[in-house]
């Protein structure tokens, strides 16, 4: 069986130190609903974060 991950939404926003807490809370709360959340820094701009929502 193939486990496919589908990207539902991607948003770019200003990076703040506590963003990871929101992503962690969402992942813990909604993993049973087959949702996963990601956070990464923009490769070209350290002040911009990329927040992504996935369906697993």
C-alpha distance matrix in Angstrom:
0.0 3.8 6.5 9.5 13.0 15.6 19.3 21.4 24.8 26.7 30.3 32.9 35.5 38.2 37.1 38.5 38.2 36.7 33.8 31.3 32.4 31.3 27.9 27.5 28.7 26.3 23.3 24.5 25.4 22.6 19.4 18.9 19.1 16.0 18.6 19.4 22.7 23.9 27.4 28.7 32.2 33.1 33.6 37.0 38.3 38.2 39.4 36.4 33.1 29.9 28.0 24.6 22.5 18.7 16.2 13.0
3.8 0.0 3.8 6.1 9.7 12.4 16.0 18.5 21.7 23.4 27.0 29.5 32.3 35.0 34.0 35.6 35.5 34.2 31.2 28.9 30.3 29.1 25.5 25.5 27.0 24.5 21.5 23.3 24.3 21.3 18.2 18.3 18.1 14.7 16.7 17.1 20.1 20.9 24.4 25.5 28.9 29.6 30.1 33.3 34.8 34.8 36.1 33.1 29.8 26.6 24.9 21.4 19.6 15.8 13.8 10.8
6.5 3.8 0.0 3.8 6.6 9.9 13.2 15.7 18.7 20.4 23.9 26.5 29.0 31.7 30.6 32.1 31.9 30.5 27.5 25.2 26.5 25.3 21.7 21.8 23.2 20.7 17.7 19.6 20.6 17.7 14.6 15.1 15.0 11.3 13.1 13.3 16.3 17.4 20.9 22.3 25.8 26.8 27.5 30.9 32.0 31.8 33.0 30.0 26.6 23.4 21.5 18.1 16.2 12.4 10.5 7.2
9.5 6.1 3.8 0.0 3.8 6.4 9.9 12.5 15.6 17.4 21.0 23.6 26.4 29.3 28.6 30.4 30.6 29.4 26.1 24.2 25.8 24.2 20.7 21.4 22.8 19.9 17.4 19.9 20.7 17.4 14.9 15.8 14.9 11.2 12.1 12.3 14.9 15.8 19.2 20.5 23.9 24.4 25.3 28.4 29.6 29.8 30.8 27.6 24.4 20.9 19.2 15.6 13.8 10.0 8.4 6.3
13.0 9.7 6.6 3.8 0.0 3.8 6.7 9.4 12.2 13.8 17.4 20.0 22.7 25.6 24.8 26.7 27.0 25.8 22.4 20.7 22.4 20.7 17.2 18.2 19.7 16.8 14.5 17.4 18.2 15.0 12.9 14.5 13.3 9.6 9.5 9.1 11.3 12.2 15.6 17.1 20.5 21.1 22.3 25.4 26.3 26.4 27.2 24.0 20.7 17.3 15.4 11.8 10.1 6.4 5.8 4.7
15.6 12.4 9.9 6.4 3.8 0.0 3.8 6.2 9.3 11.5 15.2 18.1 21.0 24.3 24.1 26.2 27.0 25.7 22.2 21.0 22.8 20.6 17.3 19.0 20.2 16.9 15.4 18.6 18.8 15.4 14.1 15.7 13.6 10.4 9.6 9.8 11.4 12.4 15.6 17.2 20.3 20.4 22.0 24.7 25.5 26.0 26.4 22.9 19.8 16.2 14.3 10.5 8.6 5.4 5.1 6.5
19.3 16.0 13.2 9.9 6.7 3.8 0.0 3.8 5.9 7.7 11.4 14.4 17.4 20.7 20.7 23.0 24.2 23.1 19.4 18.8 20.7 18.4 15.4 17.7 18.9 15.6 14.7 18.3 18.5 15.4 14.7 16.9 14.7 12.0 9.9 9.4 9.7 10.3 13.0 14.4 17.3 17.3 19.2 21.6 22.2 22.8 23.0 19.4 16.5 12.7 11.0 7.2 6.1 4.5 6.5 8.9
21.4 18.5 15.7 12.5 9.4 6.2 3.8 0.0 3.8 7.2 10.4 14.0 16.6 20.2 20.7 22.8 24.3 22.8 19.1 19.0 20.5 17.6 15.1 17.7 18.3 14.7 14.6 18.1 17.5 14.3 14.6 16.5 13.7 11.8 9.4 9.9 10.0 11.4 13.9 15.9 18.6 18.6 21.1 23.1 23.2 23.8 23.4 19.7 16.9 13.3 11.0 7.6 5.5 5.3 6.7 10.2
24.8 21.7 18.7 15.6 12.2 9.3 5.9 3.8 0.0 3.8 6.7 10.4 13.0 16.6 17.5 19.8 21.7 20.5 16.7 17.2 18.9 16.0 13.8 17.0 17.7 14.4 14.9 18.6 18.1 15.4 16.2 18.6 15.9 14.4 11.4 11.1 9.7 10.5 12.0 13.8 16.1 15.8 18.6 20.3 20.1 20.8 20.1 16.3 13.8 10.3 8.2 5.7 5.2 7.3 9.8 13.2
26.7 23.4 20.4 17.4 13.8 11.5 7.7 7.2 3.8 0.0 3.8 6.9 10.0 13.5 14.4 17.1 19.1 18.5 14.7 15.4 17.7 15.2 13.1 16.5 17.8 15.0 15.5 19.3 19.4 17.2 17.9 20.7 18.6 16.9 13.5 12.2 9.9 9.2 9.7 10.8 12.6 12.1 15.0 16.6 16.3 17.1 16.5 12.7 10.3 6.8 5.7 4.4 6.5 9.1 12.4 15.3
30.3 27.0 23.9 21.0 17.4 15.2 11.4 10.4 6.7 3.8 0.0 3.8 6.4 10.2 11.6 14.3 16.9 16.5 12.8 14.4 16.7 14.2 12.9 16.6 17.7 15.3 16.6 20.1 20.1 18.5 19.7 22.7 20.6 19.4 15.8 14.3 11.4 10.5 9.7 10.7 11.7 11.1 14.5 15.4 14.4 15.2 13.8 10.1 8.3 5.8 5.2 6.4 8.9 12.2 15.5 18.4
32.9 29.5 26.5 23.6 20.0 18.1 14.4 14.0 10.4 6.9 3.8 0.0 3.8 7.2 8.9 12.2 15.1 15.4 12.1 14.1 16.8 14.9 13.9 17.6 19.0 17.3 18.5 22.0 22.4 21.2 22.3 25.5 23.8 22.5 18.9 16.9 13.5 11.7 9.8 9.6 9.3 8.4 12.0 12.3 10.8 11.8 10.3 6.6 5.7 4.6 6.3 8.8 12.0 15.1 18.7 21.3
35.5 32.3 29.0 26.4 22.7 21.0 17.4 16.6 13.0 10.0 6.4 3.8 0.0 3.8 6.2 9.1 12.4 12.8 10.0 12.8 15.1 13.4 13.4 16.9 18.1 17.0 18.7 21.8 22.1 21.6 23.0 26.3 24.8 24.0 20.2 18.2 14.5 13.0 10.4 10.6 9.8 9.7 13.4 13.5 11.0 11.1 8.5 5.6 5.4 6.5 7.6 11.0 13.8 17.4 20.9 23.5
38.2 35.0 31.7 29.3 25.6 24.3 20.7 20.2 16.6 13.5 10.2 7.2 3.8 0.0 3.8 6.5 10.1 11.4 9.5 12.6 14.9 14.0 14.5 17.7 19.0 18.6 20.4 23.1 23.7 23.7 25.2 28.6 27.4 26.7 22.9 20.6 16.8 14.9 11.7 11.4 9.7 10.1 13.5 13.2 9.9 9.2 5.9 4.7 5.9 8.8 10.3 14.0 16.9 20.4 23.9 26.3
37.1 34.0 30.6 28.6 24.8 24.1 20.7 20.7 17.5 14.4 11.6 8.9 6.2 3.8 0.0 3.8 6.8 8.6 7.1 9.7 12.4 12.3 12.6 15.3 17.1 17.3 18.6 21.2 22.3 22.7 23.7 27.3 26.7 25.8 22.1 19.4 15.6 13.4 9.8 9.4 7.7 9.4 12.6 13.0 9.7 7.7 5.2 5.0 4.9 8.5 9.9 13.7 16.7 19.9 23.5 25.4
38.5 35.6 32.1 30.4 26.7 26.2 23.0 22.8 19.8 17.1 14.3 12.2 9.1 6.5 3.8 0.0 3.8 5.6 5.8 8.7 10.4 11.0 12.3 14.4 15.8 16.8 18.4 20.3 21.4 22.4 23.7 27.2 26.9 26.5 22.9 20.2 16.5 14.7 11.4 11.7 10.5 12.8 15.8 16.3 13.0 10.4 8.0 8.7 8.3 11.5 12.1 15.8 18.3 21.5 24.9 26.6
38.2 35.5 31.9 30.6 27.0 27.0 24.2 24.3 21.7 19.1 16.9 15.1 12.4 10.1 6.8 3.8 0.0 3.8 5.8 7.3 8.7 10.6 11.9 13.0 14.7 16.4 17.6 19.1 20.7 22.1 23.1 26.6 26.8 26.4 23.0 20.1 16.7 14.9 11.7 12.1 11.4 14.4 17.0 18.0 15.0 11.8 10.4 11.5 10.4 13.4 13.7 17.1 19.4 22.2 25.4 26.7
36.7 34.2 30.5 29.4 25.8 25.7 23.1 22.8 20.5 18.5 16.5 15.4 12.8 11.4 8.6 5.6 3.8 0.0 3.8 5.4 5.5 7.3 9.3 10.3 11.4 13.3 14.9 16.0 17.3 19.0 20.4 23.7 24.0 24.0 20.6 18.1 14.8 13.8 11.3 12.9 13.2 16.3 19.2 20.6 17.7 14.8 13.2 13.4 11.5 13.8 13.0 16.1 17.7 20.6 23.5 24.9
33.8 31.2 27.5 26.1 22.4 22.2 19.4 19.1 16.7 14.7 12.8 12.1 10.0 9.5 7.1 5.8 5.8 3.8 0.0 3.8 5.4 5.5 6.6 8.8 10.2 11.1 12.7 14.6 15.7 16.8 18.1 21.5 21.4 21.1 17.6 15.0 11.5 10.5 8.1 10.1 11.0 13.9 17.1 18.7 16.1 13.7 12.1 11.3 8.7 10.4 9.2 12.3 14.1 17.1 20.2 21.7
31.3 28.9 25.2 24.2 20.7 21.0 18.8 19.0 17.2 15.4 14.4 14.1 12.8 12.6 9.7 8.7 7.3 5.4 3.8 0.0 3.8 5.4 5.0 6.0 8.5 9.8 10.4 12.2 14.1 15.3 15.9 19.5 19.9 19.3 16.1 13.2 10.0 8.9 7.0 9.4 11.1 14.5 17.2 19.5 17.4 14.8 14.2 13.3 10.2 11.2 9.8 12.2 13.6 16.0 18.9 19.8
32.4 30.3 26.5 25.8 22.4 22.8 20.7 20.5 18.9 17.7 16.7 16.8 15.1 14.9 12.4 10.4 8.7 5.5 5.4 3.8 0.0 3.8 5.5 5.1 6.1 8.6 9.9 10.6 12.1 14.1 15.3 18.6 19.2 19.3 16.4 14.0 11.4 11.4 10.4 13.1 14.9 18.2 21.0 23.1 20.9 18.2 17.2 16.4 13.5 14.4 12.4 14.5 15.1 17.5 19.8 20.8
31.3 29.1 25.3 24.2 20.7 20.6 18.4 17.6 16.0 15.2 14.2 14.9 13.4 14.0 12.3 11.0 10.6 7.3 5.5 5.4 3.8 0.0 3.8 5.4 5.1 6.2 8.6 10.0 10.5 11.9 13.8 16.9 16.9 17.3 14.0 12.2 9.5 10.3 9.8 13.1 15.1 17.9 21.1 23.1 20.9 18.8 17.4 15.9 12.9 13.2 10.4 12.3 12.4 15.2 17.5 19.0
27.9 25.5 21.7 20.7 17.2 17.3 15.4 15.1 13.8 13.1 12.9 13.9 13.4 14.5 12.6 12.3 11.9 9.3 6.6 5.0 5.5 3.8 0.0 3.8 5.5 5.1 6.1 8.6 9.9 10.5 11.5 15.0 15.0 14.7 11.3 8.8 6.0 6.7 7.0 10.7 13.4 16.2 19.2 21.6 19.9 18.1 17.3 15.4 11.8 11.3 8.4 9.5 9.7 12.0 14.5 15.7
27.5 25.5 21.8 21.4 18.2 19.0 17.7 17.7 17.0 16.5 16.6 17.6 16.9 17.7 15.3 14.4 13.0 10.3 8.8 6.0 5.1 5.4 3.8 0.0 3.8 5.5 5.2 6.2 8.6 10.1 10.5 14.0 14.9 14.7 12.1 9.6 8.0 8.9 9.6 12.9 15.7 18.9 21.5 24.1 22.6 20.3 19.8 18.4 14.8 14.6 11.9 12.6 12.4 13.9 15.8 16.2
28.7 27.0 23.2 22.8 19.7 20.2 18.9 18.3 17.7 17.8 17.7 19.0 18.1 19.0 17.1 15.8 14.7 11.4 10.2 8.5 6.1 5.1 5.5 3.8 0.0 3.8 5.5 5.2 6.0 8.5 10.0 12.9 13.7 14.5 12.0 10.7 9.5 11.5 12.4 15.9 18.6 21.6 24.5 26.9 25.1 23.0 22.0 20.4 17.1 16.7 13.6 14.2 13.2 14.9 16.3 17.0
26.3 24.5 20.7 19.9 16.8 16.9 15.6 14.7 14.4 15.0 15.3 17.3 17.0 18.6 17.3 16.8 16.4 13.3 11.1 9.8 8.6 6.2 5.1 5.5 3.8 0.0 3.8 5.5 5.1 5.8 7.9 10.8 10.8 11.5 8.6 7.8 6.9 9.8 11.5 15.2 18.2 20.8 23.8 26.2 24.7 23.0 22.1 19.9 16.4 15.3 11.7 11.6 9.9 11.6 12.8 14.1
23.3 21.5 17.7 17.4 14.5 15.4 14.7 14.6 14.9 15.5 16.6 18.5 18.7 20.4 18.6 18.4 17.6 14.9 12.7 10.4 9.9 8.6 6.1 5.2 5.5 3.8 0.0 3.8 5.6 5.5 5.5 9.1 9.9 9.6 7.3 5.6 5.9 8.7 11.1 14.7 18.1 20.7 23.3 26.2 25.1 23.4 23.0 20.8 17.1 15.7 12.4 11.6 9.9 10.4 11.4 11.7
24.5 23.3 19.6 19.9 17.4 18.6 18.3 18.1 18.6 19.3 20.1 22.0 21.8 23.1 21.2 20.3 19.1 16.0 14.6 12.2 10.6 10.0 8.6 6.2 5.2 5.5 3.8 0.0 3.8 5.9 6.0 8.5 10.4 11.1 9.8 9.0 9.7 12.3 14.4 17.9 21.1 24.0 26.5 29.4 28.2 26.2 25.8 23.9 20.2 19.2 15.9 15.3 13.5 13.8 14.2 14.0
25.4 24.3 20.6 20.7 18.2 18.8 18.5 17.5 18.1 19.4 20.1 22.4 22.1 23.7 22.3 21.4 20.7 17.3 15.7 14.1 12.1 10.5 9.9 8.6 6.0 5.1 5.6 3.8 0.0 3.8 6.1 7.5 8.6 10.5 9.3 9.8 10.7 13.9 16.1 19.8 23.0 25.6 28.5 31.1 29.7 27.9 27.1 25.0 21.5 20.2 16.7 15.9 13.5 14.1 14.0 14.4
22.6 21.3 17.7 17.4 15.0 15.4 15.4 14.3 15.4 17.2 18.5 21.2 21.6 23.7 22.7 22.4 22.1 19.0 16.8 15.3 14.1 11.9 10.5 10.1 8.5 5.8 5.5 5.9 3.8 0.0 3.8 5.4 5.2 7.0 5.8 7.3 9.1 12.8 15.6 19.3 22.6 24.9 27.6 30.3 29.2 27.9 27.2 24.7 21.1 19.2 15.5 14.0 11.0 11.0 10.4 11.1
19.4 18.2 14.6 14.9 12.9 14.1 14.7 14.6 16.2 17.9 19.7 22.3 23.0 25.2 23.7 23.7 23.1 20.4 18.1 15.9 15.3 13.8 11.5 10.5 10.0 7.9 5.5 6.0 6.1 3.8 0.0 3.8 5.3 5.2 5.2 6.2 9.1 12.3 15.5 18.9 22.5 24.8 27.1 30.2 29.5 28.2 28.0 25.4 21.7 19.6 16.2 14.3 11.4 10.3 9.4 8.8
18.9 18.3 15.1 15.8 14.5 15.7 16.9 16.5 18.6 20.7 22.7 25.5 26.3 28.6 27.3 27.2 26.6 23.7 21.5 19.5 18.6 16.9 15.0 14.0 12.9 10.8 9.1 8.5 7.5 5.4 3.8 0.0 3.8 5.4 7.3 9.5 12.6 16.0 19.3 22.6 26.3 28.4 30.8 33.8 33.2 31.9 31.6 29.0 25.3 23.1 19.6 17.5 14.3 12.8 10.8 9.9
19.1 18.1 15.0 14.9 13.3 13.6 14.7 13.7 15.9 18.6 20.6 23.8 24.8 27.4 26.7 26.9 26.8 24.0 21.4 19.9 19.2 16.9 15.0 14.9 13.7 10.8 9.9 10.4 8.6 5.2 5.3 3.8 0.0 3.8 5.5 8.9 11.9 15.5 18.9 22.3 25.8 27.6 30.1 32.9 32.3 31.4 30.9 28.0 24.4 21.9 18.3 15.9 12.3 11.0 8.6 8.9
16.0 14.7 11.3 11.2 9.6 10.4 12.0 11.8 14.4 16.9 19.4 22.5 24.0 26.7 25.8 26.5 26.4 24.0 21.1 19.3 19.3 17.3 14.7 14.7 14.5 11.5 9.6 11.1 10.5 7.0 5.2 5.4 3.8 0.0 3.8 6.8 10.4 13.6 17.2 20.3 23.9 25.5 27.7 30.7 30.5 29.8 29.6 26.6 23.0 20.2 16.9 14.0 10.6 8.3 5.6 5.1
18.6 16.7 13.1 12.1 9.5 9.6 9.9 9.4 11.4 13.5 15.8 18.9 20.2 22.9 22.1 22.9 23.0 20.6 17.6 16.1 16.4 14.0 11.3 12.1 12.0 8.6 7.3 9.8 9.3 5.8 5.2 7.3 5.5 3.8 0.0 3.8 6.8 10.3 13.8 17.0 20.6 22.2 24.6 27.4 27.0 26.3 26.0 23.0 19.3 16.6 13.2 10.5 7.1 5.7 4.7 6.0
19.4 17.1 13.3 12.3 9.1 9.8 9.4 9.9 11.1 12.2 14.3 16.9 18.2 20.6 19.4 20.2 20.1 18.1 15.0 13.2 14.0 12.2 8.8 9.6 10.7 7.8 5.6 9.0 9.8 7.3 6.2 9.5 8.9 6.8 3.8 0.0 3.8 6.8 10.5 13.6 17.2 19.1 21.4 24.4 24.0 23.1 23.1 20.2 16.5 14.0 10.8 8.4 6.0 5.0 6.2 6.9
22.7 20.1 16.3 14.9 11.3 11.4 9.7 10.0 9.7 9.9 11.4 13.5 14.5 16.8 15.6 16.5 16.7 14.8 11.5 10.0 11.4 9.5 6.0 8.0 9.5 6.9 5.9 9.7 10.7 9.1 9.1 12.6 11.9 10.4 6.8 3.8 0.0 3.8 7.0 10.4 13.9 15.9 18.5 21.3 20.6 19.6 19.4 16.6 12.8 10.5 7.3 5.7 4.7 6.1 8.8 10.2
23.9 20.9 17.4 15.8 12.2 12.4 10.3 11.4 10.5 9.2 10.5 11.7 13.0 14.9 13.4 14.7 14.9 13.8 10.5 8.9 11.4 10.3 6.7 8.9 11.5 9.8 8.7 12.3 13.9 12.8 12.3 16.0 15.5 13.6 10.3 6.8 3.8 0.0 3.8 6.8 10.4 12.5 14.9 17.9 17.3 16.3 16.5 13.9 10.1 7.9 5.7 5.0 6.5 7.9 11.3 12.3
27.4 24.4 20.9 19.2 15.6 15.6 13.0 13.9 12.0 9.7 9.7 9.8 10.4 11.7 9.8 11.4 11.7 11.3 8.1 7.0 10.4 9.8 7.0 9.6 12.4 11.5 11.1 14.4 16.1 15.6 15.5 19.3 18.9 17.2 13.8 10.5 7.0 3.8 0.0 3.8 7.1 9.6 12.3 15.0 14.0 12.7 12.9 10.5 6.7 5.6 4.7 6.4 9.2 11.3 14.9 16.1
28.7 25.5 22.3 20.5 17.1 17.2 14.4 15.9 13.8 10.8 10.7 9.6 10.6 11.4 9.4 11.7 12.1 12.9 10.1 9.4 13.1 13.1 10.7 12.9 15.9 15.2 14.7 17.9 19.8 19.3 18.9 22.6 22.3 20.3 17.0 13.6 10.4 6.8 3.8 0.0 3.8 6.4 8.7 11.6 11.0 9.8 10.9 8.7 5.6 5.2 6.7 8.6 11.9 13.7 17.4 18.4
32.2 28.9 25.8 23.9 20.5 20.3 17.3 18.6 16.1 12.6 11.7 9.3 9.8 9.7 7.7 10.5 11.4 13.2 11.0 11.1 14.9 15.1 13.4 15.7 18.6 18.2 18.1 21.1 23.0 22.6 22.5 26.3 25.8 23.9 20.6 17.2 13.9 10.4 7.1 3.8 0.0 3.8 6.2 8.5 7.4 6.1 7.6 6.1 4.5 6.0 8.9 11.4 15.0 17.1 20.9 22.1
33.1 29.6 26.8 24.4 21.1 20.4 17.3 18.6 15.8 12.1 11.1 8.4 9.7 10.1 9.4 12.8 14.4 16.3 13.9 14.5 18.2 17.9 16.2 18.9 21.6 20.8 20.7 24.0 25.6 24.9 24.8 28.4 27.6 25.5 22.2 19.1 15.9 12.5 9.6 6.4 3.8 0.0 3.8 5.5 5.2 6.1 7.7 5.6 5.6 6.3 10.0 12.2 16.0 18.0 21.8 23.3
33.6 30.1 27.5 25.3 22.3 22.0 19.2 21.1 18.6 15.0 14.5 12.0 13.4 13.5 12.6 15.8 17.0 19.2 17.1 17.2 21.0 21.1 19.2 21.5 24.5 23.8 23.3 26.5 28.5 27.6 27.1 30.8 30.1 27.7 24.6 21.4 18.5 14.9 12.3 8.7 6.2 3.8 0.0 3.8 5.9 7.1 10.0 8.8 9.3 9.8 13.4 15.0 18.7 20.2 23.9 25.0
37.0 33.3 30.9 28.4 25.4 24.7 21.6 23.1 20.3 16.6 15.4 12.3 13.5 13.2 13.0 16.3 18.0 20.6 18.7 19.5 23.1 23.1 21.6 24.1 26.9 26.2 26.2 29.4 31.1 30.3 30.2 33.8 32.9 30.7 27.4 24.4 21.3 17.9 15.0 11.6 8.5 5.5 3.8 0.0 3.8 6.7 9.1 8.6 10.5 11.5 15.3 17.3 21.1 23.0 26.7 28.1
38.3 34.8 32.0 29.6 26.3 25.5 22.2 23.2 20.1 16.3 14.4 10.8 11.0 9.9 9.7 13.0 15.0 17.7 16.1 17.4 20.9 20.9 19.9 22.6 25.1 24.7 25.1 28.2 29.7 29.2 29.5 33.2 32.3 30.5 27.0 24.0 20.6 17.3 14.0 11.0 7.4 5.2 5.9 3.8 0.0 3.8 5.4 5.6 8.4 10.5 14.2 16.9 20.6 23.0 26.8 28.4
38.2 34.8 31.8 29.8 26.4 26.0 22.8 23.8 20.8 17.1 15.2 11.8 11.1 9.2 7.7 10.4 11.8 14.8 13.7 14.8 18.2 18.8 18.1 20.3 23.0 23.0 23.4 26.2 27.9 27.9 28.2 31.9 31.4 29.8 26.3 23.1 19.6 16.3 12.7 9.8 6.1 6.1 7.1 6.7 3.8 0.0 3.8 5.6 7.6 10.6 13.8 16.8 20.5 22.9 26.7 28.1
39.4 36.1 33.0 30.8 27.2 26.4 23.0 23.4 20.1 16.5 13.8 10.3 8.5 5.9 5.2 8.0 10.4 13.2 12.1 14.2 17.2 17.4 17.3 19.8 22.0 22.1 23.0 25.8 27.1 27.2 28.0 31.6 30.9 29.6 26.0 23.1 19.4 16.5 12.9 10.9 7.6 7.7 10.0 9.1 5.4 3.8 0.0 3.8 6.8 10.3 13.1 16.5 20.0 22.9 26.7 28.5
36.4 33.1 30.0 27.6 24.0 22.9 19.4 19.7 16.3 12.7 10.1 6.6 5.6 4.7 5.0 8.7 11.5 13.4 11.3 13.3 16.4 15.9 15.4 18.4 20.4 19.9 20.8 23.9 25.0 24.7 25.4 29.0 28.0 26.6 23.0 20.2 16.6 13.9 10.5 8.7 6.1 5.6 8.8 8.6 5.6 5.6 3.8 0.0 3.8 6.8 9.8 13.1 16.7 19.6 23.4 25.4
33.1 29.8 26.6 24.4 20.7 19.8 16.5 16.9 13.8 10.3 8.3 5.7 5.4 5.9 4.9 8.3 10.4 11.5 8.7 10.2 13.5 12.9 11.8 14.8 17.1 16.4 17.1 20.2 21.5 21.1 21.7 25.3 24.4 23.0 19.3 16.5 12.8 10.1 6.7 5.6 4.5 5.6 9.3 10.5 8.4 7.6 6.8 3.8 0.0 3.8 6.4 9.8 13.3 16.2 19.9 21.8
29.9 26.6 23.4 20.9 17.3 16.2 12.7 13.3 10.3 6.8 5.8 4.6 6.5 8.8 8.5 11.5 13.4 13.8 10.4 11.2 14.4 13.2 11.3 14.6 16.7 15.3 15.7 19.2 20.2 19.2 19.6 23.1 21.9 20.2 16.6 14.0 10.5 7.9 5.6 5.2 6.0 6.3 9.8 11.5 10.5 10.6 10.3 6.8 3.8 0.0 3.8 6.5 10.2 12.9 16.6 18.7
28.0 24.9 21.5 19.2 15.4 14.3 11.0 11.0 8.2 5.7 5.2 6.3 7.6 10.3 9.9 12.1 13.7 13.0 9.2 9.8 12.4 10.4 8.4 11.9 13.6 11.7 12.4 15.9 16.7 15.5 16.2 19.6 18.3 16.9 13.2 10.8 7.3 5.7 4.7 6.7 8.9 10.0 13.4 15.3 14.2 13.8 13.1 9.8 6.4 3.8 0.0 3.8 7.0 10.1 13.8 16.0
24.6 21.4 18.1 15.6 11.8 10.5 7.2 7.6 5.7 4.4 6.4 8.8 11.0 14.0 13.7 15.8 17.1 16.1 12.3 12.2 14.5 12.3 9.5 12.6 14.2 11.6 11.6 15.3 15.9 14.0 14.3 17.5 15.9 14.0 10.5 8.4 5.7 5.0 6.4 8.6 11.4 12.2 15.0 17.3 16.9 16.8 16.5 13.1 9.8 6.5 3.8 0.0 3.8 6.5 10.3 12.6
22.5 19.6 16.2 13.8 10.1 8.6 6.1 5.5 5.2 6.5 8.9 12.0 13.8 16.9 16.7 18.3 19.4 17.7 14.1 13.6 15.1 12.4 9.7 12.4 13.2 9.9 9.9 13.5 13.5 11.0 11.4 14.3 12.3 10.6 7.1 6.0 4.7 6.5 9.2 11.9 15.0 16.0 18.7 21.1 20.6 20.5 20.0 16.7 13.3 10.2 7.0 3.8 0.0 3.8 7.0 9.9
18.7 15.8 12.4 10.0 6.4 5.4 4.5 5.3 7.3 9.1 12.2 15.1 17.4 20.4 19.9 21.5 22.2 20.6 17.1 16.0 17.5 15.2 12.0 13.9 14.9 11.6 10.4 13.8 14.1 11.0 10.3 12.8 11.0 8.3 5.7 5.0 6.1 7.9 11.3 13.7 17.1 18.0 20.2 23.0 23.0 22.9 22.9 19.6 16.2 12.9 10.1 6.5 3.8 0.0 3.8 6.3
16.2 13.8 10.5 8.4 5.8 5.1 6.5 6.7 9.8 12.4 15.5 18.7 20.9 23.9 23.5 24.9 25.4 23.5 20.2 18.9 19.8 17.5 14.5 15.8 16.3 12.8 11.4 14.2 14.0 10.4 9.4 10.8 8.6 5.6 4.7 6.2 8.8 11.3 14.9 17.4 20.9 21.8 23.9 26.7 26.8 26.7 26.7 23.4 19.9 16.6 13.8 10.3 7.0 3.8 0.0 3.8
13.0 10.8 7.2 6.3 4.7 6.5 8.9 10.2 13.2 15.3 18.4 21.3 23.5 26.3 25.4 26.6 26.7 24.9 21.7 19.8 20.8 19.0 15.7 16.2 17.0 14.1 11.7 14.0 14.4 11.1 8.8 9.9 8.9 5.1 6.0 6.9 10.2 12.3 16.1 18.4 22.1 23.3 25.0 28.1 28.4 28.1 28.5 25.4 21.8 18.7 16.0 12.6 9.9 6.3 3.8 0.0
